Amino acid sequence: MTAMRASVRSRGAALGAAVLLLAACHRAAPTPANLSTPPAAQLREDVTILASAALDGRGTGTAGNDSAAMFLARRYNALRLASIAQADRPACASGGVTGKAECFILPFTASVPVRNGAPRQLKTQNVAAIIPGKGPLASEYVIVGAHFDHLGRDSANARDPEKGHVMHPGADDNGSGTVATMELARRFAKQPTNRSLIIVNFTGEELGLLGSTQFAGNLPVPKEKVQAMVNLDMVGRMKNDKLIVYGVLTAPELKAIVDSANLAPKLTINAVGDGEGPSDHAAFYRKDLPVLHLFTDLHDDYHTALDLADRLNIDGLVRVTDYTERVVRALADRPGRLTFQRVQTAGANRPSSRAGSGVYLGTVPDMGAGDVKGMPLSGVRPGSPAEQGGLKAGDIIVKFGGKVINNIYDYTDALGSFKPDDVVEVVVKRGGDEVTLKVTLGKRG
Ligand SMILES: [Zn+2]
C-alpha cells in the first residue's frame, strides 16, 4: 500500500525492451515449489521467499523486483496458465499456453514523478496470467490483482527513515497479497470459473500505482468485458478475525456477494463503500470498473524493516484466501453483470499533494474505523513528531493547521501544504473532548 494517496495518471508506456530486461535482470530466481503443498505451507514458503534478502525488498527498477517477477512468472508457467498475447515479442505473440515463463512478464517503462524535476524513466514489469473460463461467459473476465513491489532500500516512503537505507522486506505489504494470488491461481487452474480470470501482479505500487495504472490503461481485453477487479493488498496481519473490504458501493450487487461469501467460521467484515484508496484497485475504479480491496489493516511494522515473514498470521492469510476464492467465484460464475456506480465521497477525486512536500509526522491512520468524521488514528510512531506533539492512538484529527479534516484525503492534502519544521496546530477529538496540540513537523527520508 502506498504511504499516502497517489494520483499518478496513466502515461503511455511502451511494451518492449523485454529481451533487454530479461537479460539484465535477475539474480537466481527461486524455482517454483511443489504444486501440491497444503495452502498454509505454500503461502508461508512463498512469502518467505518474497521477503527474503535475495529479493532485497523488491524495489521497483531493482534486480530484486525483477527476480520477484520471474519467480511469479515461473509459478504461472508451472501451473500451465495462459499468457497474454504480446504482439511485439515473437515468442509471446500468440499468447495462450506457451510454456515460456518470460511470456507472463509484461515489460514497460514507468514514469516516476520527481519533485521539482522531470520524471524518472524506469524499466520494470507487471506479471499477468489468464485462466480461461468454461462455457458461454468465458469471453468475460474478472481481474484478481496484488502488487508485488515494495520499498526496497528506499527510505523516502519508509516509516523508519532513521534506519537509513535498510532493506524493507514487505512481507505483509504486499508479499501477503502476492502469495494469495499465487494460491488462488493454483486453485482456479484446478477448478476454473465460468468467466475467465486475469491474475495480475503489479509493480510500482509504492511509487504511485505505476503498474496498475499502466495495466488498467492498456487492458488486454475490452473494458466492457471486465466484470470487476479484486485487489489484495496487506492481508497477512489478521487480528480478531477482522477483514476490511473496500469498494462495496462501486456496484449495488457487491454488498450481497461480500456478505454471502462470509461462511462459518465467520470473519468480522468491515465493509467500506469507496473505490478510491491508496492501492491498485483505485486505478481500475478510475476506469469505471467495480472494485473490491481486501485488507487486514495497518500495524506498527507497516513500511518498516520489521514487516517480516515470521510476523504474519498465516492462518489468517489462508482465511482471506479462502474468502477471496468464494468472492471471485461468485463474481465470475454469476449469470448477470455488475452495475458500476461511482461512490460519492468528500475529497475522493481531489488531486493529492503526495508528490511530496517531504513532511513526516508519524501518524498511523485507523483504516478500519468506518464512517468517522475526521482522521482516526490507530497509533503514532515512537519518537515521531506526532508522539512528541502529544498525539495518541484513538485520537481523531478534526483540524490541521486551521483546515477542517473530514477524512484521510483532507488530512493528506493539509499535511502536504506544510514544510518540515513548520509548527502546526492540530485539533483532535479525544474521548468527548476537543484537544488542541502543537506539532513540529519532521522531514521524511
Ligand atoms: Zn506499501
Residues whose N, C-alpha, C, O or C-beta is under 5 A from the ligand:
A	BS01	ZN	M1 T2 D173
